Amino acid sequence: MRSLGDLEATIMDRLWSWQRPASVREVLENLQHDRSIAYTTVMTVMDKLHKKGLLRRHPSGKAYVYEPTATHEDYSAGLMQEALATGGNQALTLIHFLERLTPQELSALEEARHRVTRKAYFE
């Protein structure tokens, strides 16, 4: 799993926030509020995201509609897991990560740890 380029990330962010399938045309029209961009550029990037396994597509008339294959949180978790797996000494990597967290991030981490522990206890 690789991190996304700027346009890939923008497109994925739109699709994650919409939480519904969307056509290239819909994504294009939304992106054009912020920048000048060609239909073929958006279509090419969405096709690449499909080939990378980040989007699934379904025929809709003469075009496709696309939707993410995973949530934004799932994708982010995969990136973190990959970073941990390739970061050398896992314990030191985690220590450096934890040292950089804000108090709010530490609180979110503690809540997540609590949820996982509680889930494992009841299974």
N, C-alpha and C positions, 0 to 999 in steps of 0.2 A: 504494500500500500504506500503510495507516494502522496506528498502534499500536493495541493492543487495550484495551478497557475492563477493569475489574477482573474481572467475572464471565466475560467472554469469555476473558481470559488464564488464569483458573483452569480453565475447561473445556478449553481447548486444552492446557494443561500436563498435565492428566489424560490426555487422549487421546494426546499425544506420549509420555508415560511408559508407557502401557499397550501401545503399539505393536500395537494390534489394533482392529478395529471395535467400537463399543459403542453400545448403545441409550440413548435419553433416560433410561429408567428406571435403567439401570446408573449413568449419570453422576449422576442425582439422588440415588440411594442413597449414592453415595460422598461427594457434597457435603454430605449431611445429617449426616455425622459431624462436620462443622465448623460448620454453620450451619443455620438453619431456612429452607427455600426450597421454593417450590411447583413442582410438575411443569410447569405451564404456563410458568413463568418460564424453566426450563431448556430446554423445548421451543422457546420463542420465540428464545432466544439461540442455540441450535444451528441453528435455521432461518436466522437472520440470518448466522451464520458460513458456512452453506452458500451463501446468496445472495451473500456476499462472495467466494466461491471458496476459502475456507480449509478447508471440509469437503466431502467428497462423501458421498452417502447412497445406500443400497441398500435396497429393500424386504426386510423380514424378517417374515413373517406379516402382522399388521395394523399394524405399525409400521415404522420405519426403523432401520438401524444406520448410524452415522456414522464416518468416519475422516478424518484430516488429508490434504489434497492434497499437502502438502510436509512435510519434516522441520522440527523446531524451528530447526535451524541454517540451513536454506534460508530460512525466514521471517525470521530475524534478519539474515541477509545482505542480504535485500531491503530491510529497514528501513535498514540502514547505507548501502546504495547510494543509496536515496532521499534520505537525509540529506546525503550527499555531493553529489548532483546539485542539491539545493535550498539548499545552505548558503552560497551566494555563491562566493567565491574558493576553488576546490577545494584548492589548495596550502595556503592558510592554515587551511582547515577541517581538513585532515589533520594539519598541524603542531599545532594546538590539541588534536586528538584524541590524538595520540601523546604529547604532554606530560602528559596525564592518566592514561596507562596505568601500572599497577603493574608491578613487576619480573616477576611471574608472567604478566601479560598480554603484556608485551613478549616474553617467552620463547615464549609461544604464537604470537604474531605472527611471530616469526623461524622457528619450526617450520613454520607455514603457508606462509611465503614460500619456504622451502626445498623443501617438497613441490610447490608450484606450479612452481617453477623446474625441479625434477627431472622433473616430468611433461611440461613443455613440451620439455625436452631430448630425451626419449625418444619423442616423437610425430613 
